Amino acid sequence: MVEEAEARGRRKVRVGVVVSDRMDKTVVVQVEDLRAHNLYRKVMRRRRRFQAHDEVNECRNGDRVRIMETRPLSRTKRWRVVEIVERAR
């Protein structure tokens, strides 16, 4: 996986949780990271949602997945699912 990314240049990779799998071959992945506020230094939780391409429709709600940046696949899809890191319980 990582070798594949380096072979194609520096593509961004994120890990997030699938929050919607209702579309065909598309999942919505929520990526969360912690950031300190510039002035007040309070740690804040930032959430961002990406639409990712899931070719075989194997992702389900709650799965932790790794997504990788790719060429535009549709109006909103610029990411694809690389692997399922952890299945939902």
ChimeraX commands (.cxc) that place a marker at each C-alpha (Angstrom):
marker #1 position 0.00,0.00,0.00 radius 0.5
marker #1 position 2.58,2.55,1.06 radius 0.5
marker #1 position 4.85,1.42,-1.76 radius 0.5
marker #1 position 1.96,1.91,-4.16 radius 0.5
marker #1 position 1.52,5.49,-2.93 radius 0.5
marker #1 position 5.20,6.29,-3.32 radius 0.5
marker #1 position 5.27,4.84,-6.81 radius 0.5
marker #1 position 2.57,7.31,-7.85 radius 0.5
marker #1 position 4.01,10.31,-6.04 radius 0.5
marker #1 position 3.06,11.81,-2.71 radius 0.5
marker #1 position -0.64,11.05,-2.32 radius 0.5
marker #1 position -2.43,11.94,0.87 radius 0.5
marker #1 position -3.59,9.03,3.01 radius 0.5
marker #1 position -6.18,9.32,5.79 radius 0.5
marker #1 position -7.79,6.91,8.24 radius 0.5
marker #1 position -11.43,7.41,9.15 radius 0.5
marker #1 position -14.76,5.80,9.98 radius 0.5
marker #1 position -17.46,5.00,7.42 radius 0.5
marker #1 position -20.58,6.99,8.33 radius 0.5
marker #1 position -22.67,6.18,5.25 radius 0.5
marker #1 position -22.64,3.28,2.78 radius 0.5
marker #1 position -26.00,3.82,1.11 radius 0.5
marker #1 position -24.64,4.83,-2.30 radius 0.5
marker #1 position -23.47,2.38,-4.94 radius 0.5
marker #1 position -19.65,2.07,-4.97 radius 0.5
marker #1 position -19.32,5.14,-2.72 radius 0.5
marker #1 position -18.88,5.55,1.03 radius 0.5
marker #1 position -18.74,8.66,3.20 radius 0.5
marker #1 position -15.72,8.56,5.51 radius 0.5
marker #1 position -15.38,10.86,8.51 radius 0.5
marker #1 position -11.79,11.70,9.40 radius 0.5
marker #1 position -11.14,13.19,12.83 radius 0.5
marker #1 position -8.01,14.92,14.09 radius 0.5
marker #1 position -7.10,16.94,17.16 radius 0.5
marker #1 position -5.79,20.47,16.71 radius 0.5
marker #1 position -4.72,23.09,19.20 radius 0.5
marker #1 position -6.33,26.51,18.81 radius 0.5
marker #1 position -3.76,29.03,17.56 radius 0.5
marker #1 position -4.35,31.62,20.27 radius 0.5
marker #1 position -5.93,29.79,23.22 radius 0.5
marker #1 position -4.18,26.41,22.84 radius 0.5
marker #1 position -7.39,24.53,23.65 radius 0.5
marker #1 position -7.36,21.18,21.89 radius 0.5
marker #1 position -10.27,20.96,19.49 radius 0.5
marker #1 position -11.65,17.98,17.61 radius 0.5
marker #1 position -11.85,18.63,13.87 radius 0.5
marker #1 position -14.02,16.40,11.70 radius 0.5
marker #1 position -14.01,16.26,7.93 radius 0.5
marker #1 position -16.10,14.07,5.64 radius 0.5
marker #1 position -14.80,12.63,2.39 radius 0.5
marker #1 position -16.64,10.68,-0.26 radius 0.5
marker #1 position -14.52,7.70,-1.28 radius 0.5
marker #1 position -14.77,5.14,-4.05 radius 0.5
marker #1 position -15.46,1.57,-2.85 radius 0.5
marker #1 position -15.28,-0.58,-5.97 radius 0.5
marker #1 position -16.67,-3.83,-4.52 radius 0.5
marker #1 position -19.15,-2.34,-1.99 radius 0.5
marker #1 position -17.49,-4.14,0.94 radius 0.5
marker #1 position -17.42,-1.26,3.46 radius 0.5
marker #1 position -20.16,-1.02,6.08 radius 0.5
marker #1 position -21.14,1.66,8.60 radius 0.5
marker #1 position -18.68,1.84,11.48 radius 0.5
marker #1 position -15.74,0.27,9.60 radius 0.5
marker #1 position -12.38,1.99,10.07 radius 0.5
marker #1 position -10.86,2.43,6.60 radius 0.5
marker #1 position -7.74,3.87,5.00 radius 0.5
marker #1 position -8.43,6.16,2.04 radius 0.5
marker #1 position -6.01,7.57,-0.52 radius 0.5
marker #1 position -6.22,10.66,-2.67 radius 0.5
marker #1 position -6.84,10.00,-6.35 radius 0.5
marker #1 position -7.91,11.73,-9.56 radius 0.5
marker #1 position -11.45,13.14,-9.64 radius 0.5
marker #1 position -13.87,10.24,-10.05 radius 0.5
marker #1 position -17.05,12.35,-9.91 radius 0.5
marker #1 position -18.12,15.81,-8.82 radius 0.5
marker #1 position -17.42,15.07,-5.15 radius 0.5
marker #1 position -15.24,11.93,-5.14 radius 0.5
marker #1 position -11.47,12.45,-5.02 radius 0.5
marker #1 position -10.59,9.58,-2.66 radius 0.5
marker #1 position -10.65,5.78,-2.86 radius 0.5
marker #1 position -10.74,3.10,-0.20 radius 0.5
marker #1 position -7.37,1.36,0.05 radius 0.5
marker #1 position -8.13,-1.10,2.84 radius 0.5
marker #1 position -10.45,-1.85,5.71 radius 0.5
marker #1 position -8.34,-1.43,8.83 radius 0.5
marker #1 position -10.95,-2.67,11.30 radius 0.5
marker #1 position -14.45,-4.06,10.85 radius 0.5
marker #1 position -17.37,-2.63,12.84 radius 0.5
marker #1 position -18.55,-4.80,15.71 radius 0.5
marker link #1:1,2 radius 0.2
marker link #1:2,3 radius 0.2
marker link #1:3,4 radius 0.2
marker link #1:4,5 radius 0.2
marker link #1:5,6 radius 0.2
marker link #1:6,7 radius 0.2
marker link #1:7,8 radius 0.2
marker link #1:8,9 radius 0.2
marker link #1:9,10 radius 0.2
marker link #1:10,11 radius 0.2
marker link #1:11,12 radius 0.2
marker link #1:12,13 radius 0.2
marker link #1:13,14 radius 0.2
marker link #1:14,15 radius 0.2
marker link #1:15,16 radius 0.2
marker link #1:16,17 radius 0.2
marker link #1:17,18 radius 0.2
marker link #1:18,19 radius 0.2
marker link #1:19,20 radius 0.2
marker link #1:20,21 radius 0.2
marker link #1:21,22 radius 0.2
marker link #1:22,23 radius 0.2
marker link #1:23,24 radius 0.2
marker link #1:24,25 radius 0.2
marker link #1:25,26 radius 0.2
marker link #1:26,27 radius 0.2
marker link #1:27,28 radius 0.2
marker link #1:28,29 radius 0.2
marker link #1:29,30 radius 0.2
marker link #1:30,31 radius 0.2
marker link #1:31,32 radius 0.2
marker link #1:32,33 radius 0.2
marker link #1:33,34 radius 0.2
marker link #1:34,35 radius 0.2
marker link #1:35,36 radius 0.2
marker link #1:36,37 radius 0.2
marker link #1:37,38 radius 0.2
marker link #1:38,39 radius 0.2
marker link #1:39,40 radius 0.2
marker link #1:40,41 radius 0.2
marker link #1:41,42 radius 0.2
marker link #1:42,43 radius 0.2
marker link #1:43,44 radius 0.2
marker link #1:44,45 radius 0.2
marker link #1:45,46 radius 0.2
marker link #1:46,47 radius 0.2
marker link #1:47,48 radius 0.2
marker link #1:48,49 radius 0.2
marker link #1:49,50 radius 0.2
marker link #1:50,51 radius 0.2
marker link #1:51,52 radius 0.2
marker link #1:52,53 radius 0.2
marker link #1:53,54 radius 0.2
marker link #1:54,55 radius 0.2
marker link #1:55,56 radius 0.2
marker link #1:56,57 radius 0.2
marker link #1:57,58 radius 0.2
marker link #1:58,59 radius 0.2
marker link #1:59,60 radius 0.2
marker link #1:60,61 radius 0.2
marker link #1:61,62 radius 0.2
marker link #1:62,63 radius 0.2
marker link #1:63,64 radius 0.2
marker link #1:64,65 radius 0.2
marker link #1:65,66 radius 0.2
marker link #1:66,67 radius 0.2
marker link #1:67,68 radius 0.2
marker link #1:68,69 radius 0.2
marker link #1:69,70 radius 0.2
marker link #1:70,71 radius 0.2
marker link #1:71,72 radius 0.2
marker link #1:72,73 radius 0.2
marker link #1:73,74 radius 0.2
marker link #1:74,75 radius 0.2
marker link #1:75,76 radius 0.2
marker link #1:76,77 radius 0.2
marker link #1:77,78 radius 0.2
marker link #1:78,79 radius 0.2
marker link #1:79,80 radius 0.2
marker link #1:80,81 radius 0.2
marker link #1:81,82 radius 0.2
marker link #1:82,83 radius 0.2
marker link #1:83,84 radius 0.2
marker link #1:84,85 radius 0.2
marker link #1:85,86 radius 0.2
marker link #1:86,87 radius 0.2
marker link #1:87,88 radius 0.2
marker link #1:88,89 radius 0.2
view
